[in-house]
Amino acid sequence: QSQYLEYQPIALKKLAIDTKAIELDIPPLADTGNSIPFTIKLIAPADRLIQSFEIIAPENPFPMVLRGKIPKASKNYQFSTRIRLALSQDVWVIVTLDNGQKIANSVPSVVTLNACFDAT
């Protein structure tokens, strides 16, 4: 687990939060963590472009859900997928801008039936 220290909730809360640039849509309550719809809408701050993004679920056994690189840096980007959540938690999106700056936002989701189990 030590290799995932950068994805621990305490470390994530130190990132610059930008709720205007990163809009997240996930059901606030999910019956099961097996397949939860998740949409992100990204709008780069003024004079910046979006290079990449990461979806992080810090309470999952493997917190990195997805890492996406945008082939051509863009001002706007939208992405939809389904994710697995081990348990109720805040799901984070971290965006890297063209100047290397990282901005983030998170949204909570309550899972009533776990999808991932740690082997310990």
PyMOL commands that place a pseudoatom at each C-alpha (Angstrom):
pseudoatom trace, name=CA, resn=GLN, resi=1, chain=A, elem=C, hetatm=0, pos=[0.000, 0.000, 0.000]
pseudoatom trace, name=CA, resn=SER, resi=2, chain=A, elem=C, hetatm=0, pos=[2.961, 2.360, 0.518]
pseudoatom trace, name=CA, resn=GLN, resi=3, chain=A, elem=C, hetatm=0, pos=[3.333, 2.850, -3.243]
pseudoatom trace, name=CA, resn=TYR, resi=4, chain=A, elem=C, hetatm=0, pos=[-0.068, 4.574, -3.234]
pseudoatom trace, name=CA, resn=LEU, resi=5, chain=A, elem=C, hetatm=0, pos=[0.724, 7.234, -0.609]
pseudoatom trace, name=CA, resn=GLU, resi=6, chain=A, elem=C, hetatm=0, pos=[0.081, 10.046, -3.092]
pseudoatom trace, name=CA, resn=TYR, resi=7, chain=A, elem=C, hetatm=0, pos=[-3.509, 8.772, -3.435]
pseudoatom trace, name=CA, resn=GLN, resi=8, chain=A, elem=C, hetatm=0, pos=[-4.330, 8.764, 0.284]
pseudoatom trace, name=CA, resn=PRO, resi=9, chain=A, elem=C, hetatm=0, pos=[-7.174, 11.121, 1.285]
pseudoatom trace, name=CA, resn=ILE, resi=10, chain=A, elem=C, hetatm=0, pos=[-4.826, 13.342, 3.315]
pseudoatom trace, name=CA, resn=ALA, resi=11, chain=A, elem=C, hetatm=0, pos=[-2.471, 13.842, 0.344]
pseudoatom trace, name=CA, resn=LEU, resi=12, chain=A, elem=C, hetatm=0, pos=[-5.367, 14.419, -2.076]
pseudoatom trace, name=CA, resn=LYS, resi=13, chain=A, elem=C, hetatm=0, pos=[-6.861, 17.155, 0.109]
pseudoatom trace, name=CA, resn=LYS, resi=14, chain=A, elem=C, hetatm=0, pos=[-3.628, 19.169, -0.321]
pseudoatom trace, name=CA, resn=LEU, resi=15, chain=A, elem=C, hetatm=0, pos=[-4.281, 19.590, -4.066]
pseudoatom trace, name=CA, resn=ALA, resi=16, chain=A, elem=C, hetatm=0, pos=[-5.717, 22.816, -5.473]
pseudoatom trace, name=CA, resn=ILE, resi=17, chain=A, elem=C, hetatm=0, pos=[-9.490, 22.279, -5.650]
pseudoatom trace, name=CA, resn=ASP, resi=18, chain=A, elem=C, hetatm=0, pos=[-11.273, 23.761, -8.673]
pseudoatom trace, name=CA, resn=THR, resi=19, chain=A, elem=C, hetatm=0, pos=[-14.996, 22.997, -8.810]
pseudoatom trace, name=CA, resn=LYS, resi=20, chain=A, elem=C, hetatm=0, pos=[-15.535, 25.274, -11.829]
pseudoatom trace, name=CA, resn=ALA, resi=21, chain=A, elem=C, hetatm=0, pos=[-12.940, 23.559, -14.017]
pseudoatom trace, name=CA, resn=ILE, resi=22, chain=A, elem=C, hetatm=0, pos=[-13.817, 19.983, -13.009]
pseudoatom trace, name=CA, resn=GLU, resi=23, chain=A, elem=C, hetatm=0, pos=[-17.461, 18.924, -12.919]
pseudoatom trace, name=CA, resn=LEU, resi=24, chain=A, elem=C, hetatm=0, pos=[-18.118, 15.374, -11.668]
pseudoatom trace, name=CA, resn=ASP, resi=25, chain=A, elem=C, hetatm=0, pos=[-21.304, 13.348, -12.016]
pseudoatom trace, name=CA, resn=ILE, resi=26, chain=A, elem=C, hetatm=0, pos=[-21.672, 10.102, -10.059]
pseudoatom trace, name=CA, resn=PRO, resi=27, chain=A, elem=C, hetatm=0, pos=[-24.727, 8.692, -8.281]
pseudoatom trace, name=CA, resn=PRO, resi=28, chain=A, elem=C, hetatm=0, pos=[-24.635, 9.767, -4.616]
pseudoatom trace, name=CA, resn=LEU, resi=29, chain=A, elem=C, hetatm=0, pos=[-25.994, 6.319, -3.664]
pseudoatom trace, name=CA, resn=ALA, resi=30, chain=A, elem=C, hetatm=0, pos=[-25.107, 3.076, -5.474]
pseudoatom trace, name=CA, resn=ASP, resi=31, chain=A, elem=C, hetatm=0, pos=[-26.678, -0.303, -4.707]
pseudoatom trace, name=CA, resn=THR, resi=32, chain=A, elem=C, hetatm=0, pos=[-23.451, -2.057, -5.617]
pseudoatom trace, name=CA, resn=GLY, resi=33, chain=A, elem=C, hetatm=0, pos=[-19.894, -0.898, -6.259]
pseudoatom trace, name=CA, resn=ASN, resi=34, chain=A, elem=C, hetatm=0, pos=[-19.526, -3.201, -9.280]
pseudoatom trace, name=CA, resn=SER, resi=35, chain=A, elem=C, hetatm=0, pos=[-20.370, -0.737, -12.042]
pseudoatom trace, name=CA, resn=ILE, resi=36, chain=A, elem=C, hetatm=0, pos=[-21.087, 2.898, -11.210]
pseudoatom trace, name=CA, resn=PRO, resi=37, chain=A, elem=C, hetatm=0, pos=[-21.619, 5.408, -14.048]
pseudoatom trace, name=CA, resn=PHE, resi=38, chain=A, elem=C, hetatm=0, pos=[-19.210, 8.317, -13.833]
pseudoatom trace, name=CA, resn=THR, resi=39, chain=A, elem=C, hetatm=0, pos=[-18.909, 11.403, -16.049]
pseudoatom trace, name=CA, resn=ILE, resi=40, chain=A, elem=C, hetatm=0, pos=[-16.317, 14.152, -15.897]
pseudoatom trace, name=CA, resn=LYS, resi=41, chain=A, elem=C, hetatm=0, pos=[-16.546, 17.505, -17.680]
pseudoatom trace, name=CA, resn=LEU, resi=42, chain=A, elem=C, hetatm=0, pos=[-13.345, 19.520, -17.798]
pseudoatom trace, name=CA, resn=ILE, resi=43, chain=A, elem=C, hetatm=0, pos=[-12.997, 23.198, -18.679]
pseudoatom trace, name=CA, resn=ALA, resi=44, chain=A, elem=C, hetatm=0, pos=[-9.470, 24.571, -18.531]
pseudoatom trace, name=CA, resn=PRO, resi=45, chain=A, elem=C, hetatm=0, pos=[-8.898, 27.820, -16.641]
pseudoatom trace, name=CA, resn=ALA, resi=46, chain=A, elem=C, hetatm=0, pos=[-8.196, 30.934, -18.716]
pseudoatom trace, name=CA, resn=ASP, resi=47, chain=A, elem=C, hetatm=0, pos=[-5.117, 30.701, -20.986]
pseudoatom trace, name=CA, resn=ARG, resi=48, chain=A, elem=C, hetatm=0, pos=[-4.552, 27.006, -20.122]
pseudoatom trace, name=CA, resn=LEU, resi=49, chain=A, elem=C, hetatm=0, pos=[-5.117, 23.661, -21.855]
pseudoatom trace, name=CA, resn=ILE, resi=50, chain=A, elem=C, hetatm=0, pos=[-5.881, 20.229, -20.404]
pseudoatom trace, name=CA, resn=GLN, resi=51, chain=A, elem=C, hetatm=0, pos=[-3.165, 17.612, -20.981]
pseudoatom trace, name=CA, resn=SER, resi=52, chain=A, elem=C, hetatm=0, pos=[-4.280, 14.632, -18.879]
pseudoatom trace, name=CA, resn=PHE, resi=53, chain=A, elem=C, hetatm=0, pos=[-6.496, 13.464, -16.046]
pseudoatom trace, name=CA, resn=GLU, resi=54, chain=A, elem=C, hetatm=0, pos=[-6.602, 10.734, -13.412]
pseudoatom trace, name=CA, resn=ILE, resi=55, chain=A, elem=C, hetatm=0, pos=[-9.579, 9.169, -11.655]
pseudoatom trace, name=CA, resn=ILE, resi=56, chain=A, elem=C, hetatm=0, pos=[-8.676, 8.118, -8.102]
pseudoatom trace, name=CA, resn=ALA, resi=57, chain=A, elem=C, hetatm=0, pos=[-10.681, 6.024, -5.630]
pseudoatom trace, name=CA, resn=PRO, resi=58, chain=A, elem=C, hetatm=0, pos=[-8.403, 6.197, -2.549]
pseudoatom trace, name=CA, resn=GLU, resi=59, chain=A, elem=C, hetatm=0, pos=[-10.223, 3.491, -0.564]
pseudoatom trace, name=CA, resn=ASN, resi=60, chain=A, elem=C, hetatm=0, pos=[-9.950, 0.866, -3.343]
pseudoatom trace, name=CA, resn=PRO, resi=61, chain=A, elem=C, hetatm=0, pos=[-7.207, -1.787, -3.032]
pseudoatom trace, name=CA, resn=PHE, resi=62, chain=A, elem=C, hetatm=0, pos=[-5.666, -0.173, -6.148]
pseudoatom trace, name=CA, resn=PRO, resi=63, chain=A, elem=C, hetatm=0, pos=[-6.600, 3.536, -5.973]
pseudoatom trace, name=CA, resn=MET, resi=64, chain=A, elem=C, hetatm=0, pos=[-5.707, 4.489, -9.572]
pseudoatom trace, name=CA, resn=VAL, resi=65, chain=A, elem=C, hetatm=0, pos=[-8.943, 3.820, -11.468]
pseudoatom trace, name=CA, resn=LEU, resi=66, chain=A, elem=C, hetatm=0, pos=[-7.927, 5.423, -14.752]
pseudoatom trace, name=CA, resn=ARG, resi=67, chain=A, elem=C, hetatm=0, pos=[-5.215, 7.645, -16.189]
pseudoatom trace, name=CA, resn=GLY, resi=68, chain=A, elem=C, hetatm=0, pos=[-6.068, 9.393, -19.449]
pseudoatom trace, name=CA, resn=LYS, resi=69, chain=A, elem=C, hetatm=0, pos=[-3.843, 11.489, -21.696]
pseudoatom trace, name=CA, resn=ILE, resi=70, chain=A, elem=C, hetatm=0, pos=[-5.582, 13.786, -24.120]
pseudoatom trace, name=CA, resn=PRO, resi=71, chain=A, elem=C, hetatm=0, pos=[-3.860, 13.348, -27.522]
pseudoatom trace, name=CA, resn=LYS, resi=72, chain=A, elem=C, hetatm=0, pos=[-4.162, 17.030, -28.432]
pseudoatom trace, name=CA, resn=ALA, resi=73, chain=A, elem=C, hetatm=0, pos=[-4.289, 19.416, -25.460]
pseudoatom trace, name=CA, resn=SER, resi=74, chain=A, elem=C, hetatm=0, pos=[-7.758, 20.867, -25.269]
pseudoatom trace, name=CA, resn=LYS, resi=75, chain=A, elem=C, hetatm=0, pos=[-9.699, 23.677, -23.613]
pseudoatom trace, name=CA, resn=ASN, resi=76, chain=A, elem=C, hetatm=0, pos=[-12.731, 21.413, -22.942]
pseudoatom trace, name=CA, resn=TYR, resi=77, chain=A, elem=C, hetatm=0, pos=[-13.021, 17.665, -22.497]
pseudoatom trace, name=CA, resn=GLN, resi=78, chain=A, elem=C, hetatm=0, pos=[-15.788, 15.273, -21.466]
pseudoatom trace, name=CA, resn=PHE, resi=79, chain=A, elem=C, hetatm=0, pos=[-15.432, 11.610, -20.583]
pseudoatom trace, name=CA, resn=SER, resi=80, chain=A, elem=C, hetatm=0, pos=[-17.922, 8.975, -19.387]
pseudoatom trace, name=CA, resn=THR, resi=81, chain=A, elem=C, hetatm=0, pos=[-17.187, 5.521, -18.038]
pseudoatom trace, name=CA, resn=ARG, resi=82, chain=A, elem=C, hetatm=0, pos=[-18.191, 3.085, -15.317]
pseudoatom trace, name=CA, resn=ILE, resi=83, chain=A, elem=C, hetatm=0, pos=[-16.005, 2.518, -12.279]
pseudoatom trace, name=CA, resn=ARG, resi=84, chain=A, elem=C, hetatm=0, pos=[-15.739, 0.010, -9.425]
pseudoatom trace, name=CA, resn=LEU, resi=85, chain=A, elem=C, hetatm=0, pos=[-15.717, 1.146, -5.829]
pseudoatom trace, name=CA, resn=ALA, resi=86, chain=A, elem=C, hetatm=0, pos=[-14.660, -1.037, -2.921]
pseudoatom trace, name=CA, resn=LEU, resi=87, chain=A, elem=C, hetatm=0, pos=[-16.729, 0.979, -0.457]
pseudoatom trace, name=CA, resn=SER, resi=88, chain=A, elem=C, hetatm=0, pos=[-18.276, 4.377, 0.184]
pseudoatom trace, name=CA, resn=GLN, resi=89, chain=A, elem=C, hetatm=0, pos=[-15.704, 7.090, -0.503]
pseudoatom trace, name=CA, resn=ASP, resi=90, chain=A, elem=C, hetatm=0, pos=[-14.856, 10.332, -2.257]
pseudoatom trace, name=CA, resn=VAL, resi=91, chain=A, elem=C, hetatm=0, pos=[-13.896, 9.790, -5.897]
pseudoatom trace, name=CA, resn=TRP, resi=92, chain=A, elem=C, hetatm=0, pos=[-11.232, 12.230, -7.111]
pseudoatom trace, name=CA, resn=VAL, resi=93, chain=A, elem=C, hetatm=0, pos=[-10.286, 13.597, -10.522]
pseudoatom trace, name=CA, resn=ILE, resi=94, chain=A, elem=C, hetatm=0, pos=[-6.860, 15.196, -10.866]
pseudoatom trace, name=CA, resn=VAL, resi=95, chain=A, elem=C, hetatm=0, pos=[-6.232, 17.243, -14.004]
pseudoatom trace, name=CA, resn=THR, resi=96, chain=A, elem=C, hetatm=0, pos=[-2.789, 18.208, -15.302]
pseudoatom trace, name=CA, resn=LEU, resi=97, chain=A, elem=C, hetatm=0, pos=[-2.699, 21.447, -17.275]
pseudoatom trace, name=CA, resn=ASP, resi=98, chain=A, elem=C, hetatm=0, pos=[-0.259, 22.393, -20.038]
pseudoatom trace, name=CA, resn=ASN, resi=99, chain=A, elem=C, hetatm=0, pos=[1.932, 24.321, -17.565]
pseudoatom trace, name=CA, resn=GLY, resi=100, chain=A, elem=C, hetatm=0, pos=[2.257, 21.266, -15.279]
pseudoatom trace, name=CA, resn=GLN, resi=101, chain=A, elem=C, hetatm=0, pos=[-0.156, 22.608, -12.656]
pseudoatom trace, name=CA, resn=LYS, resi=102, chain=A, elem=C, hetatm=0, pos=[-2.479, 20.033, -11.085]
pseudoatom trace, name=CA, resn=ILE, resi=103, chain=A, elem=C, hetatm=0, pos=[-6.033, 20.844, -10.073]
pseudoatom trace, name=CA, resn=ALA, resi=104, chain=A, elem=C, hetatm=0, pos=[-8.558, 18.476, -8.518]
pseudoatom trace, name=CA, resn=ASN, resi=105, chain=A, elem=C, hetatm=0, pos=[-12.129, 17.942, -7.450]
pseudoatom trace, name=CA, resn=SER, resi=106, chain=A, elem=C, hetatm=0, pos=[-13.920, 15.153, -5.623]
pseudoatom trace, name=CA, resn=VAL, resi=107, chain=A, elem=C, hetatm=0, pos=[-17.432, 13.846, -5.173]
pseudoatom trace, name=CA, resn=PRO, resi=108, chain=A, elem=C, hetatm=0, pos=[-18.767, 11.410, -2.554]
pseudoatom trace, name=CA, resn=SER, resi=109, chain=A, elem=C, hetatm=0, pos=[-20.537, 8.156, -3.401]
pseudoatom trace, name=CA, resn=VAL, resi=110, chain=A, elem=C, hetatm=0, pos=[-22.162, 5.815, -0.890]
pseudoatom trace, name=CA, resn=VAL, resi=111, chain=A, elem=C, hetatm=0, pos=[-21.939, 2.132, -1.825]
pseudoatom trace, name=CA, resn=THR, resi=112, chain=A, elem=C, hetatm=0, pos=[-24.330, -0.273, -0.097]
pseudoatom trace, name=CA, resn=LEU, resi=113, chain=A, elem=C, hetatm=0, pos=[-22.653, -3.505, -1.367]
pseudoatom trace, name=CA, resn=ASN, resi=114, chain=A, elem=C, hetatm=0, pos=[-18.856, -3.743, -1.789]
pseudoatom trace, name=CA, resn=ALA, resi=115, chain=A, elem=C, hetatm=0, pos=[-17.347, -4.621, -5.175]
pseudoatom trace, name=CA, resn=CYS, resi=116, chain=A, elem=C, hetatm=0, pos=[-13.630, -5.035, -4.389]
pseudoatom trace, name=CA, resn=PHE, resi=117, chain=A, elem=C, hetatm=0, pos=[-12.178, -7.049, -1.589]
pseudoatom trace, name=CA, resn=ASP, resi=118, chain=A, elem=C, hetatm=0, pos=[-8.635, -6.899, -0.292]
pseudoatom trace, name=CA, resn=ALA, resi=119, chain=A, elem=C, hetatm=0, pos=[-6.985, -10.345, -0.212]
pseudoatom trace, name=CA, resn=THR, resi=120, chain=A, elem=C, hetatm=0, pos=[-5.766, -9.893, 3.377]
for i in range(1, 120): cmd.bond("trace and resi %d" % i, "trace and resi %d" % (i + 1))
show_as sticks, trace
zoom trace
